[in-house]
Amino acid sequence: MTGTLPRESATFDRGVIAEIQRAAETGIYDIRGWGAKRRLPHFDDLLFLGASMSRYPLEGYRERCDTDVVLGDRHAKHPLHLDIPITIAGMSFGALSGQAKEALGRGAGAMGTSTTTGDGGMTPEERGQSKMLVYQYLPSRYGMNPDDLRQADAIEIVLGQGAKPGGGGMLLGQKITERVAGMRTLPQGIDQRSACRHPDWTGPDDLAIKILELREITQWEKPIYIKVGASRTYYDVKLAVKAGADVVVVDGMQGGTAATQEVFIEHVGIPTLAAIPQAAQALQELGVHRQVQLVVSGGIRTGADVAKAMALGADAVAIGTAALIALGDNSPRYAAEYAALGSAAGSYDDFQEGRDPAGITTQDPELAARLDPVEGGRRLANYLRVLTMEAQTLARACGKSHLRNLEPEDLVALTVEASAMARVPLAGTSWIPGAVG
Ligand SMILES: Cc1cc2nc3c(=O)[nH]c(=O)nc-3n(C[C@H](O)[C@H](O)[C@H](O)COP(=O)(O)O)c2cc1C
């Protein structure tokens, strides 16, 4: 004892003790939404080297800094032309309300970017309101419908997610309403666990055949993405390219999920920062960097994150959690209801419970009706606009007339860990731990 307060153990801190007590009480593991919450090396550990004498900055109001990107022009007849390199990640109808899906489509469409379906199929509301909609082809096949696939603008074959590489998601019974059950061909009100791997292929050779099949039923029109959770990223990206992907999506361990075991979220995968250079290296070695586009997700919050991901080699990013917060989750008028759920506006992570006061991660008709899709879309568009302007500000400061011209040379790291993972020098040195030559 020192003084009057018991000394807290770093190993058995209050959170650990509470979790042991909870587990002992209930006998069930903890399930939650959101991504990894532990502190990990992240974009905040990198800084841009603004231009001065050796580089020439661009004037903020007078000189252009373009933001457009084309995704999927390797094989597809109709690649996606996005005005901004920030897309909306796949989030399922089921995890999200119909209103939330519609709001995502509206916000993305207003900013000339794409949104994505999820583990649960395509709703008419989101197809109707999304200018460019990517259709997820998932291990579970929930909601899989060839007619919807043909209505999509691109197809994303999901092999894994950053929050749970090697695992499947969960949707608890309270969210499986008649409509959700109907779309997934599942019984109503019973907990559902998504598959962790596709039922009809076992490796990259079979995947190449599956991609050809998808190209044929869509007349080679639609780009085909492959999404992987970040783990053995260098090899996974190489195999995805060999299998024929037009776009590779790499989702780091900070990436959000609708519901998974906490132990999975916090202990499997690698940080987004560590995954991007591995993915870029794989694409460069195959001679297809910028031809097979790299989309990165997992913990993107600000325009600085967008610019840093692009400087490390991404062509675009995808956002999930931040888009939900932007839709209206942080509305103070529901503060008392969040408090009653043991949470707070903007930090609500019990997506699986289906009791979201802001109507976003719920299937309860009364709660869902609280989210106005038009207002939600407006808020999301505003947020995307701010991200874009922030990224442009940083790019101009580095003398770049297009976001895509950002490069690793523009960055330094604040910590040894971030330097080794991002493969950029520690600030004030030319040292990259682990770099050869
Ligand atoms: C509520 C919610 C539902 C999700 N549903 C899916 C899904 O159906 N399919 C999928 O591939 N990823 C799903 N994800 C993961 C996102 O596509 C994306 O990889 C992740 O959210 C990116 O990280 P971020 O949340 O930090 O932006 C979901 C994420 C959230 C937050």
The ligand as an SDF file (V2000), in Angstrom:
LIG
                    3D

 31 33  0  0  0  0  0  0  0  0999 V2000
  -21.8380   -1.7720  -38.3410 C   0  0  0  0  0  0  0  0  0  0  0  0
  -20.8230   -2.3970  -39.2430 C   0  0  0  0  0  0  0  0  0  0  0  0
  -21.2120   -3.4210  -40.1010 C   0  0  0  0  0  0  0  0  0  0  0  0
  -20.2750   -4.0280  -40.9400 C   0  0  0  0  0  0  0  0  0  0  0  0
  -20.6960   -4.9950  -41.8260 N   0  0  0  0  0  0  0  0  0  0  0  0
  -19.8120   -5.5210  -42.7020 C   0  0  0  0  0  0  0  0  0  0  0  0
  -20.2170   -6.4380  -43.7060 C   0  0  0  0  0  0  0  0  0  0  0  0
  -21.3880   -6.7890  -43.8010 O   0  0  0  0  0  0  0  0  0  0  0  0
  -19.2920   -6.9040  -44.5780 N   0  0  0  0  0  0  0  0  0  0  0  0
  -17.9670   -6.5020  -44.5210 C   0  0  0  0  0  0  0  0  0  0  0  0
  -17.1590   -6.9240  -45.3410 O   0  0  0  0  0  0  0  0  0  0  0  0
  -17.5600   -5.6410  -43.5780 N   0  0  0  0  0  0  0  0  0  0  0  0
  -18.4340   -5.1300  -42.6880 C   0  0  0  0  0  0  0  0  0  0  0  0
  -18.0120   -4.1920  -41.7860 N   0  0  0  0  0  0  0  0  0  0  0  0
  -16.5980   -3.7260  -41.8370 C   0  0  0  0  0  0  0  0  0  0  0  0
  -16.4650   -2.5290  -42.7910 C   0  0  0  0  0  0  0  0  0  0  0  0
  -16.7380   -2.9200  -44.1150 O   0  0  0  0  0  0  0  0  0  0  0  0
  -15.0230   -1.9600  -42.7910 C   0  0  0  0  0  0  0  0  0  0  0  0
  -14.1250   -2.9820  -43.1270 O   0  0  0  0  0  0  0  0  0  0  0  0
  -14.6220   -1.3180  -41.4840 C   0  0  0  0  0  0  0  0  0  0  0  0
  -15.7260   -0.7130  -40.8570 O   0  0  0  0  0  0  0  0  0  0  0  0
  -13.5380   -0.3010  -41.7270 C   0  0  0  0  0  0  0  0  0  0  0  0
  -13.0220    0.2200  -40.5340 O   0  0  0  0  0  0  0  0  0  0  0  0
  -13.5740    1.5570  -39.8170 P   0  0  0  0  0  0  0  0  0  0  0  0
  -14.8720    1.1790  -39.2070 O   0  0  0  0  0  0  0  0  0  0  0  0
  -12.5490    1.8580  -38.7940 O   0  0  0  0  0  0  0  0  0  0  0  0
  -13.7240    2.6220  -40.8390 O   0  0  0  0  0  0  0  0  0  0  0  0
  -18.9150   -3.5970  -40.9170 C   0  0  0  0  0  0  0  0  0  0  0  0
  -18.5340   -2.5680  -40.0410 C   0  0  0  0  0  0  0  0  0  0  0  0
  -19.4620   -1.9610  -39.2180 C   0  0  0  0  0  0  0  0  0  0  0  0
  -19.0140   -0.8460  -38.3070 C   0  0  0  0  0  0  0  0  0  0  0  0
  1  2  1  0
  2  3  1  0
  2 30  2  0
  3  4  2  0
  4  5  1  0
  4 28  1  0
  5  6  2  0
  6  7  1  0
  6 13  1  0
  7  8  2  0
  7  9  1  0
  9 10  1  0
 10 11  2  0
 10 12  1  0
 12 13  2  0
 13 14  1  0
 14 15  1  0
 14 28  1  0
 15 16  1  0
 16 17  1  0
 16 18  1  0
 18 19  1  0
 18 20  1  0
 20 21  1  0
 20 22  1  0
 22 23  1  0
 23 24  1  0
 24 25  2  0
 24 26  1  0
 24 27  1  0
 28 29  2  0
 29 30  1  0
 30 31  1  0
M  END
$$$$
